[in-house]
Amino acid sequence: MADRKLLYKIPAAFAGHKVLEFLTSKGYSRGLQTILKKDPECVLVNGEESFLNRILNEGDELFIWIKELTSSEKIPPVDLPVNIVYEDEDIVVVDKPAKMPIHPSMKNYENTLGNALAYRYRSQGDQFVYRCINRLDRDTTGLTVIAKHMLSACALYDQMVGREIKRTYLAIVEGIFAEGCVCEGLDSRVAAGVRFADGLGVIDLPLGRKPDSAIERMVDLEAGERAVTHFEVLAAGGGMSFLKLNLETGRTHQIRVHMTAIGHPLIGDFLYNPDNRQMTRQALHAGELILRHPVTGEQMTFKAPLPEDMSEIVSSIDPGVCR
């Protein structure tokens, strides 16, 4: 059985408050609180079994036991290489390679990150429920964080919803960004959602599903959900630009669709740029991830180097970039 045991010393600010109020402040969802209260071993105050409506005093010791009794049944363990950037009792951060989907699906059932982590933990004798927080496309490389238990998942999902988790991407796109020319040739309504000056740009264009496609997305000015991408041109040459991008929102294929919409599709993106063959995948890498630790609250920053296939092309644009 995989589990997490936590001990809290109640501060003066929560004297007179209920156990459930304290747990809520620590990121415990209602669902998790319901699970905890069903097992008398899981909530103790000063060593005694406790209800969640118990009133706390300053200095009380609140013990919480988060039990994981089962594993994800539909994710078979498969011995695949996985690059662990950071790991503790609560989270694991992975630098995902290209050609590896995040989740198993009908056509990708035993070659995913979920399979690799299931093998890693079950071979250690641990139960493992797969809870990937920030998802990456199959051929996008870089950083993703996985919650190792229910509390971590609750806290990290809240951060995602609150847009507290910051993600920085690196991409190689077609074309050179020139001052005053970015919106040339674009539909006027699309151009209205694009700003670019001094090497910095913002794309504010809503995205929705492309009709008759379960996979592709498109700019949908009528019914799409708002999507905002910030970007900076780091280097340019040879008909390409190397960009750093930050997402204000997290829509499916957001960077890929936004860059295509303004005439600068990612190189190698077979879905949105099928004529480009400079890479065997889209040139997109999640290079930096910033989050608050779900249990300690510590601000944490993780970085992953540019993968070799992108690094080689960037070097041909400007050897001084990404040393």
C-alpha positions as CSV (number, residue, x, y, z in Angstrom):
1,M,0.0,0.0,0.0
2,A,1.3,3.4,-0.9
3,D,0.4,6.2,1.5
4,R,1.3,9.6,2.8
5,K,1.3,10.5,6.5
6,L,1.2,14.2,7.5
7,L,1.4,15.9,10.9
8,Y,0.3,19.5,11.3
9,K,0.8,21.7,14.4
10,I,-2.2,24.0,14.6
11,P,-1.2,27.7,14.6
12,A,-3.0,30.4,16.6
13,A,-4.8,31.6,13.4
14,F,-6.9,28.3,13.4
15,A,-7.7,28.1,17.1
16,G,-11.5,27.8,17.3
17,H,-11.8,26.5,13.7
18,K,-13.0,23.1,12.7
19,V,-10.6,20.4,11.4
20,L,-12.3,20.5,8.0
21,E,-11.7,24.3,7.7
22,F,-8.0,23.7,8.4
23,L,-7.8,21.0,5.8
24,T,-9.5,23.1,3.2
25,S,-6.9,25.8,3.8
26,K,-4.2,23.2,3.0
27,G,-5.8,22.2,-0.3
28,Y,-7.8,19.1,0.8
29,S,-10.9,18.9,-1.5
30,R,-14.3,18.0,-0.2
31,G,-14.0,14.7,-2.0
32,L,-10.7,13.9,-0.2
33,Q,-12.1,15.0,3.1
34,T,-15.0,12.6,2.6
35,I,-12.6,9.7,1.9
36,L,-10.6,10.6,5.1
37,K,-13.6,10.7,7.4
38,K,-14.6,7.1,6.4
39,D,-11.5,5.6,8.0
40,P,-11.0,6.2,11.7
41,E,-7.2,5.8,11.3
42,C,-7.0,8.7,8.9
43,V,-7.8,11.7,11.1
44,L,-6.3,12.0,14.6
45,V,-6.1,15.0,16.9
46,N,-3.5,14.6,19.6
47,G,-3.4,10.9,19.0
48,E,-7.2,10.4,19.2
49,E,-9.7,9.6,16.5
50,S,-11.4,12.8,15.4
51,F,-14.4,14.0,13.4
52,L,-13.9,16.7,10.8
53,N,-16.1,19.1,12.7
54,R,-14.0,19.0,15.8
55,I,-12.9,22.4,17.1
56,L,-9.1,22.8,17.1
57,N,-6.9,24.6,19.7
58,E,-3.6,26.3,19.2
59,G,-0.8,23.7,19.5
60,D,-3.0,20.7,18.7
61,E,-1.3,18.0,16.6
62,L,-3.4,17.0,13.6
63,F,-2.4,13.7,12.0
64,I,-3.6,12.8,8.5
65,W,-3.1,9.5,6.7
66,I,-3.8,9.5,3.0
67,K,-4.0,5.9,1.9
68,E,-3.6,4.6,-1.7
69,L,-5.1,1.1,-1.8
70,T,-5.3,0.6,-5.5
71,S,-3.4,1.3,-8.8
72,S,-4.7,2.6,-12.1
73,E,-6.2,-0.5,-13.6
74,K,-6.2,0.5,-17.2
75,I,-2.5,1.5,-17.3
76,P,-0.3,-1.6,-17.7
77,P,3.3,-1.3,-16.4
78,V,5.8,-1.3,-19.2
79,D,9.6,-0.9,-18.8
80,L,10.3,2.3,-20.6
81,P,13.0,4.9,-20.0
82,V,11.9,7.9,-18.1
83,N,14.0,11.0,-17.2
84,I,13.1,12.1,-13.6
85,V,14.0,15.7,-13.0
86,Y,12.8,15.8,-9.4
87,E,11.0,13.5,-7.0
88,D,9.8,13.4,-3.4
89,E,6.9,11.9,-1.5
90,D,4.4,14.2,-3.1
91,I,5.3,14.9,-6.7
92,V,7.5,13.7,-9.6
93,V,8.6,16.0,-12.4
94,V,9.6,14.3,-15.7
95,D,11.4,15.6,-18.8
96,K,9.2,13.8,-21.4
97,P,10.8,12.8,-24.6
98,A,9.2,13.1,-28.1
99,K,7.1,10.2,-29.4
100,M,5.7,9.4,-26.0
101,P,2.0,10.2,-25.3
102,I,1.0,11.2,-21.8
103,H,-1.9,8.8,-21.5
104,P,-2.7,5.4,-22.9
105,S,-5.3,5.4,-25.7
106,M,-6.6,2.8,-28.2
107,K,-3.5,3.2,-30.5
108,N,-1.0,4.0,-27.8
109,Y,-1.7,1.5,-25.0
110,E,1.8,0.5,-23.9
111,N,4.2,3.3,-24.9
112,T,3.1,6.2,-22.7
113,L,4.4,8.1,-19.8
114,G,1.7,6.5,-17.7
115,N,3.0,3.0,-18.6
116,A,6.6,4.0,-17.7
117,L,5.7,5.4,-14.3
118,A,3.4,2.5,-13.5
119,Y,6.3,0.1,-14.1
120,R,8.6,2.3,-12.0
121,Y,6.4,2.3,-8.9
122,R,4.9,-1.1,-9.1
123,S,8.4,-2.6,-9.4
124,Q,9.2,-0.8,-6.1
125,G,6.1,-2.5,-4.6
126,D,4.0,0.7,-4.5
127,Q,0.5,1.2,-5.6
128,F,0.3,3.9,-8.3
129,V,-2.6,6.0,-9.4
130,Y,-1.6,8.1,-12.4
131,R,-2.4,11.8,-12.0
132,C,-0.6,13.9,-14.6
133,I,-1.3,17.6,-14.0
134,N,0.0,19.5,-17.0
135,R,-0.4,17.5,-20.2
136,L,1.9,17.7,-23.2
137,D,1.2,16.6,-26.8
138,R,2.7,13.3,-27.8
139,D,5.6,15.0,-29.7
140,T,6.1,18.0,-27.5
141,T,9.1,17.4,-25.2
142,G,9.8,18.8,-21.8
143,L,8.5,19.2,-18.2
144,T,5.4,17.7,-16.8
145,V,4.4,17.2,-13.1
146,I,2.6,14.1,-11.7
147,A,0.9,14.1,-8.3
148,K,1.8,11.0,-6.2
149,H,-1.3,11.1,-4.0
150,M,-4.7,12.6,-3.7
151,L,-3.7,15.7,-1.7
152,S,-1.0,16.7,-4.2
153,A,-3.5,16.2,-7.1
154,C,-6.0,18.5,-5.3
155,A,-3.5,21.2,-4.6
156,L,-1.9,21.2,-8.1
157,Y,-5.2,21.1,-9.9
158,D,-6.2,24.2,-7.9
159,Q,-3.0,25.9,-9.0
160,M,-3.7,25.0,-12.7
161,V,-7.3,26.3,-12.5
162,G,-6.0,29.5,-10.8
163,R,-3.2,29.8,-13.4
164,E,-0.6,29.7,-10.7
165,I,1.5,27.1,-12.5
166,K,3.8,28.9,-14.9
167,R,5.0,27.2,-18.1
168,T,7.6,28.5,-20.5
169,Y,8.0,26.9,-23.9
170,L,10.7,27.1,-26.6
171,A,9.7,26.8,-30.3
172,I,11.1,27.1,-33.7
173,V,8.7,28.6,-36.3
174,E,8.8,29.4,-39.9
175,G,9.5,33.0,-41.0
176,I,11.2,36.1,-39.6
177,F,9.2,38.5,-37.4
178,A,9.6,42.0,-38.7
179,E,8.4,45.2,-37.0
180,G,5.1,46.4,-38.5
181,C,4.7,43.4,-40.8
182,V,3.4,40.6,-38.5
183,C,-0.2,41.2,-39.4
184,E,0.2,41.6,-43.1
185,G,-2.1,39.3,-45.1
186,L,-4.1,38.3,-42.0
187,D,-7.9,38.6,-41.8
188,S,-8.6,42.0,-40.0
189,R,-10.4,40.3,-37.1
190,V,-7.4,37.9,-36.6
191,A,-4.9,40.8,-36.9
192,A,-6.9,42.7,-34.2
193,G,-5.9,39.9,-31.8
194,V,-2.1,40.2,-32.4
195,R,0.4,42.7,-31.0
196,F,4.1,42.7,-31.7
197,A,6.9,45.3,-31.0
198,D,10.5,45.2,-30.0
199,G,10.7,41.5,-30.3
200,L,7.8,40.8,-27.9
201,G,4.3,39.7,-29.0
202,V,0.9,38.7,-27.7
203,I,-1.7,36.6,-29.5
204,D,-5.2,36.9,-28.0
205,L,-7.4,34.7,-30.3
206,P,-10.1,32.3,-29.1
207,L,-9.7,28.6,-30.0
208,G,-12.2,25.8,-30.7
209,R,-12.5,22.4,-32.3
210,K,-12.1,22.2,-36.0
211,P,-15.4,20.8,-37.6
212,D,-15.3,17.1,-38.4
213,S,-12.0,16.6,-36.5
214,A,-11.6,15.1,-33.1
215,I,-8.0,16.3,-32.9
216,E,-7.4,19.6,-34.6
217,R,-8.2,23.0,-33.2
218,M,-8.7,26.3,-35.0
219,V,-9.1,30.0,-34.3
220,D,-12.9,30.3,-33.7
221,L,-13.8,34.0,-33.4
222,E,-17.5,33.2,-32.9
223,A,-17.7,30.4,-30.4
224,G,-14.1,29.7,-29.3
225,E,-12.7,29.9,-25.8
226,R,-10.3,32.7,-25.0
227,A,-6.7,31.8,-25.5
228,V,-3.7,34.1,-24.9
229,T,-0.1,33.4,-25.8
230,H,2.9,35.7,-25.0
231,F,6.1,35.3,-27.0
232,E,9.6,36.7,-27.4
233,V,11.9,36.3,-30.4
234,L,15.2,35.0,-29.1
235,A,16.9,34.5,-32.5
236,A,16.1,34.6,-36.2
237,G,17.8,33.6,-39.5
238,G,17.6,31.2,-42.4
239,G,13.9,31.8,-42.7
240,M,13.2,30.7,-39.1
241,S,12.7,32.2,-35.7
242,F,13.4,30.8,-32.3
243,L,10.8,31.8,-29.7
244,K,10.2,31.7,-26.0
245,L,6.5,31.5,-25.2
246,N,4.4,31.7,-22.0
247,L,0.7,30.7,-21.8
248,E,-1.8,32.9,-20.1
249,T,-4.4,30.1,-20.8
250,G,-3.9,26.4,-21.5
251,R,-6.0,25.4,-24.5
252,T,-5.3,22.2,-26.5
253,H,-2.7,22.9,-29.2
254,Q,-2.7,26.6,-28.2
255,I,0.8,27.5,-29.3
256,R,0.6,25.4,-32.5
257,V,-2.7,26.9,-33.6
258,H,-1.8,30.5,-32.6
259,M,1.5,30.5,-34.5
260,T,-0.1,28.9,-37.5
261,A,-2.9,31.5,-37.4
262,I,-0.4,34.4,-37.7
263,G,1.6,32.8,-40.5
264,H,4.5,31.4,-38.4
265,P,3.7,27.7,-38.0
266,L,6.0,25.4,-36.0
267,I,8.5,23.6,-38.2
268,G,7.9,19.8,-38.2
269,D,4.3,20.2,-37.2
270,F,2.7,17.5,-39.4
271,L,-0.8,18.4,-38.2
272,Y,-0.8,22.2,-38.8
273,N,2.2,22.5,-41.1
274,P,2.4,19.3,-43.2
275,D,4.7,20.7,-45.9
276,N,7.6,21.3,-43.5
277,R,10.0,18.4,-43.1
278,Q,12.9,20.0,-41.2
279,M,12.0,17.9,-38.1
280,T,10.1,14.7,-37.5
281,R,7.9,16.4,-34.9
282,Q,6.7,19.8,-34.0
283,A,9.6,21.9,-32.7
284,L,8.1,22.6,-29.2
285,H,9.7,22.1,-25.8
286,A,8.4,22.8,-22.3
287,G,11.6,24.1,-20.9
288,E,10.6,25.6,-17.6
289,L,7.9,24.9,-15.0
290,I,7.2,26.9,-11.9
291,L,4.8,25.8,-9.2
292,R,4.1,25.8,-5.4
293,H,4.9,22.5,-3.7
294,P,1.5,21.0,-3.0
295,V,2.4,20.2,0.7
296,T,5.1,22.6,1.8
297,G,3.9,25.6,-0.3
298,E,7.5,26.2,-1.4
299,Q,7.9,27.9,-4.8
300,M,9.8,25.6,-7.1
301,T,11.3,26.1,-10.5
302,F,12.4,23.3,-12.8
303,K,14.2,23.5,-16.1
304,A,14.9,21.0,-18.9
305,P,17.5,21.6,-21.6
306,L,16.6,21.9,-25.2
307,P,16.5,18.4,-26.8
308,E,19.1,17.6,-29.4
309,D,16.9,17.8,-32.5
310,M,15.8,21.3,-31.7
311,S,19.3,22.4,-30.4
312,E,20.9,21.4,-33.8
313,I,18.5,23.7,-35.7
314,V,18.8,26.5,-33.2
315,S,22.6,26.4,-33.5
316,S,22.2,27.0,-37.3
317,I,20.1,30.1,-36.6
318,D,22.4,31.6,-34.0
319,P,25.2,29.6,-32.3
320,G,25.1,31.9,-29.3
321,V,21.6,31.0,-28.3
322,C,21.0,28.4,-25.5
323,R,24.5,27.9,-24.5
